[in-house]
């Protein structure tokens, strides 16, 4: 399975998921001012709310790697669901004009579910996050690092050494959960999408704790997206 920062090719001829989202703003006017003042969830929600996906997991657990989507072939919404924390970040070269790219160091503490059993626990990988260039990139990155424990639904990008060193959060950073001290999980990007546009596509939040997510993986669910 191979992806790029701009898209996830899960299975040939099945679907292509846009990960970078819509074109960036030039920062002019009220939209630019709003973005500069926005927190990470609101910034990440912008492309997540407007992306045109071939198909979309109906819930958080439906995006787990062990869930299979079938049409002409077989696909998975993500390759890795992992708990860990962002420990550092650097700005990198963006993929699109008007965009900024944040490369976050993600320390993996626990692999909840995965394809291919990647030996990543106790290791760090890079997670690429693309944001509108009008946003306050430093603020967004610092807020992500300050979250502490998070659970991410990821797919790898670029060359394919094993285990893969570079990843993106699937469906335009929608599948990012904030893990709290009591084990509860909230989904700030999903909540921001819901607040901005109640009719926009987003997953149903069918898990509210890390234990519930662990119990749901691995799943034997098979979803037919051919209809």
C-alpha positions in Angstrom: 0.0 0.0 0.0 1.5 3.3 -1.0 0.4 6.9 -0.4 1.5 10.5 -0.9 1.1 13.5 1.4 -1.7 14.6 -0.8 -3.6 11.3 -1.1 -4.0 7.8 0.1 -4.1 5.0 -2.4 -5.6 2.2 -0.4 -6.2 -0.3 -3.2 -5.9 0.3 -6.9 -9.2 1.2 -8.6 -11.1 1.4 -5.2 -10.6 4.9 -3.9 -8.4 7.9 -3.5 -8.6 9.9 -0.3 -7.5 13.5 -0.4 -5.4 14.2 2.7 -4.2 17.7 2.0 -7.7 19.1 1.6 -8.7 22.2 -0.2 -6.4 24.9 -1.6 -5.0 27.3 0.9 -6.1 30.9 1.7 -4.0 33.9 0.8 -4.7 35.2 4.3 -6.7 38.3 3.1 -9.8 39.6 4.7 -11.8 38.2 7.6 -11.1 34.5 6.7 -7.4 35.1 7.0 -7.8 36.9 10.3 -10.0 34.1 11.6 -7.5 31.5 10.7 -4.7 33.3 12.4 -6.7 33.3 15.6 -7.9 29.7 15.3 -6.8 26.8 17.4 -5.5 23.5 15.9 -8.9 21.7 15.7 -10.6 24.5 13.8 -7.6 24.8 11.4 -7.5 21.0 10.8 -11.3 20.9 10.3 -11.2 23.2 7.3 -10.1 20.6 4.7 -11.8 17.7 6.5 -15.1 19.4 6.1 -14.8 20.2 2.4 -12.9 17.1 1.0 -14.7 14.9 -1.5 -14.1 11.3 -0.5 -15.0 8.3 -2.6 -16.3 6.7 0.6 -16.2 7.4 4.3 -16.1 5.3 7.4 -19.5 5.7 9.2 -17.9 5.6 12.7 -14.6 5.7 14.5 -14.4 1.9 14.9 -15.3 1.5 11.2 -11.9 3.2 10.4 -9.8 0.6 12.3 -7.2 -1.2 10.1 -8.8 -4.6 10.6 -12.1 -3.4 9.0 -12.2 -4.3 5.3 -13.9 -2.3 2.6 -14.7 -4.2 -0.6 -15.6 -3.2 -4.1 -13.6 -4.4 -7.1 -10.8 -5.0 -4.6 -10.2 -4.6 -0.9 -9.3 -1.5 1.0 -8.8 -0.3 4.6 -9.5 3.2 5.9 -6.1 3.3 7.7 -3.1 1.1 8.3 -2.3 1.9 11.9 -4.2 3.0 15.0 -1.7 4.0 17.7 -1.5 5.7 21.0 1.4 8.0 21.8 2.2 11.7 21.9 3.7 14.4 19.8 7.1 15.4 21.2 8.5 17.9 18.7 7.8 19.5 15.4 9.5 21.3 12.5 8.1 23.2 9.5 8.8 21.5 6.2 8.1 22.1 2.5 4.4 22.2 1.7 2.8 20.2 -1.1 0.6 23.0 -2.4 0.8 26.7 -2.9 -0.9 28.5 0.0 -0.3 25.6 2.3 2.0 25.1 5.3 3.4 21.7 6.3 4.1 20.6 9.9 6.2 17.5 10.5 5.5 16.2 14.0 7.5 13.6 15.9 5.1 11.0 17.2 6.4 8.7 20.0 4.4 5.4 19.7 3.5 3.9 23.1 0.9 1.4 22.0 -0.3 -0.1 18.7 -4.1 -0.6 19.1 -4.6 -2.1 15.6 -2.5 -2.4 12.5 -1.9 -4.0 9.1 1.2 -6.1 8.9 2.1 -5.9 12.6 4.6 -3.0 12.4 7.2 -3.1 15.2 6.6 0.5 16.3 5.9 0.5 20.0 8.7 2.4 21.8 9.8 4.1 18.5 9.1 7.5 17.0 7.8 8.3 13.5 7.1 11.5 11.6 3.5 12.6 11.1 2.9 15.1 8.3 0.1 17.7 8.9 -0.8 20.1 6.2 -2.6 23.4 7.1 -3.8 26.5 5.4 -0.9 28.9 5.0 -2.9 31.7 6.6 -3.1 29.8 9.9 -0.7 30.5 12.8 1.5 27.4 12.1 3.5 27.7 15.3 0.4 28.0 17.4 -1.2 24.9 15.7 1.9 22.8 16.1 2.5 23.9 19.7 -1.1 23.0 20.6 -0.7 19.6 19.0 2.4 18.9 21.0 0.7 20.2 24.2 -2.1 17.6 23.9 -0.2 14.9 25.6 -1.5 11.4 24.8 -3.4 11.0 21.6 -4.7 8.2 19.5 -4.1 8.5 15.7 -5.5 6.6 12.7 -2.6 6.7 10.2 -1.5 5.6 6.8 2.1 5.7 5.7 3.5 7.9 2.9 6.6 7.9 0.7 9.1 5.1 0.3 8.4 1.8 2.0 11.1 0.7 4.4 9.8 -1.4 7.3 8.5 -0.1 9.6 7.5 3.0 7.6 9.0 6.2 9.1 6.4 8.7 7.7 2.7 8.8 8.2 -0.4 11.0 7.8 -3.7 11.1 9.8 -6.4 9.7 7.5 -9.3 11.6 6.1 -7.7 15.0 6.4 -6.6 14.7 10.1 -10.2 13.9 11.2 -9.2 10.7 13.1 -7.2 12.3 15.9 -8.4 11.5 19.4 -7.3 13.3 22.6 -6.7 10.8 25.3 -7.4 12.1 28.8 -5.9 11.0 32.1 -9.0 8.9 33.0 -8.8 7.0 29.7 -11.6 8.9 28.0 -11.1 10.0 24.4 -12.5 13.1 22.7 -12.3 13.9 19.0 -11.5 17.6 18.6 -11.4 17.8 14.8 -14.7 15.9 14.5 -16.2 18.3 17.0 -14.9 21.3 15.1 -16.3 20.0 11.8 -19.7 19.5 13.5 -19.6 23.0 15.0 -18.7 24.6 11.7 -21.2 22.7 9.5 -23.6 20.2 11.1 -24.3 18.6 7.7 -20.6 17.9 6.8 -19.4 14.4 6.6 -17.8 13.1 9.8 -17.6 9.8 11.6 -20.1 8.8 14.3 -18.3 8.8 17.7 -19.1 5.3 18.8 -16.2 5.1 21.3 -15.5 7.5 24.1 -12.7 5.6 25.9 -9.5 4.0 25.0 -10.7 0.7 26.4 -13.7 0.7 24.1 -11.4 1.3 21.1 -9.1 -1.6 22.2 -12.1 -3.8 22.6 -13.3 -3.0 19.0 -9.9 -4.1 17.5 -9.4 -6.3 15.8 -12.8 -6.3 14.1 -14.1 -8.8 11.5 -16.3 -6.2 9.9 -16.5 -6.2 6.1 -18.2 -3.2 4.4 -19.4 -3.4 0.8 -18.9 0.0 -0.8 -19.8 -1.1 -4.3 -23.4 0.1 -4.2 
